Amino acid sequence: MTADIYYDPYDTEIDAAPHELWRRMRDEAPVYRNDRYDFWALSRHADVDAASRNTKTYSSARGTTLELLSGGGASTGMIIFMDPPEHGRLRALVSRAFTPRRIGLLHEQIRQQCVDLLDPYVGSGGFDFVADFGAELPSRVISALLGVPAVDQPRILNIINTMFHIEPGVGMMNDTAINAMFELHAYLTEQLDERRAHPRDDMLTDLVRAEIDEADGTKRRLTDEESANFGVLLVSAGTETVARLLGWASVALAAFPDQRQILVDDPSAIPNGVEELLRYEAPSPAQGRWTTRELTLHGVTIPAESKVLLLTGSAGRDERAFANPDVLDVRRRLESHVSFGLGAHYCLGAPLARLEGRIALEEALRRFPTWEVDHDKAERLHTSTVRGYKKVPITF
């Protein structure tokens, strides 16, 4: 019987330990229906993979969170809330600003930031792996990539944290979070004006200068609204997801010390270890979509114009795709995981997230080859689309 299966992305108790529930959903209700919030959910890897690639049926244009979908849809103009072909034209443009050269230039900056953040704790006996390191690092890196002045970076991190403020019953769609997003948008618009007058070698300048190819063959510059929207997305998503990745890394590697020791003894295994950590605990475990047509899957019909959650967090633990999925195996041969999405909406910042994750673990494990997590003092962060820790005190 599936009547006792209840999945709710707003429920913090479910969020604290969802994997057994997700396993039951995969086995007993691969097309799950939640009447309370009027959504469907796909939990198997193959179904999440296929839906992620099918933008014609599973649209992002009305939003990618349950809050946005339930509120009537997104109208932010952000690339993440677009479908092809508009999405493709804008993505091609911002991809040119997100160049391998610019990412490559960040290698030593990322490593130096790790040195600056971690060295003070050598010999200290412990620190907060997320608050003191995991959340600080991506904020600094994204700010440097965009060209945010160092003096403004603490303010930007505070704004980002406020953007993820949660209120019961409404989730992230509350005045506090929305006003923080407006504040970040206004700040970035000011920075774009400044780059127009005084160009620099940074992504904000690239966005000011770049041209987009229109459907009729003409070219145009991005508007300040479009550029600022991209900046808001990059700053918020890039900071939150990497912070959650590093938080999960600190917890999972303490839970599997044999796997941590492999990475200590053989740092060349760290890149694959990052992929395995992303599979094992997806920082963003639920992606919202809107169906454009009726479809039938596993004998269940989902009507047109329905809200569907693609459970990437569940897909990463699907035994149909991964042997012994509840075991962290940093040498696992991964053909594909869905934690960065797939298809048109594959995460634009994935190369940067991988780079940050690799260097962060290299530097952390070099200094702290073993640690224990103080679970009594650890604090979780929960939204309908992000899952992880905001505080992970460790001792060594």
Secondary structure, DSSP 8 states (H G I E B T S, - for coil): --TT----TT-HHHHHS-HHHHHHHHHH-SEEEETTTTEEEE-SHHHHHHHHH-TTTEE-TT-SSHHHHHTT---S--GGG--TTHHHHHHHHHHHHS-HHHHHHHHHHHHHHHHHHHGGGTTSSEEEIIIIIITHHHHHHHHHHHT--GGGHHHHHHHHHHHT--BTTTBT-SHHHHHHHHHHHHHHHHHHHHHHHS--SSHHHHHHH-EEE-TTS-EEE--HHHHHHHHHHHHHHHHHHHHHHHHHHHHHHHH-HHHHHHHHH-GGGHHHHHHHHHHHS-SS--EEEEESS-EEETTEEE-SS-EEEE-HHHHTT-TTTSSSTTS--TT---S---TT--GGG--TTHHHHHHHHHHHHHHHHHH-S--EE-TTT-EEEE-SS-EEEEE-EEE-
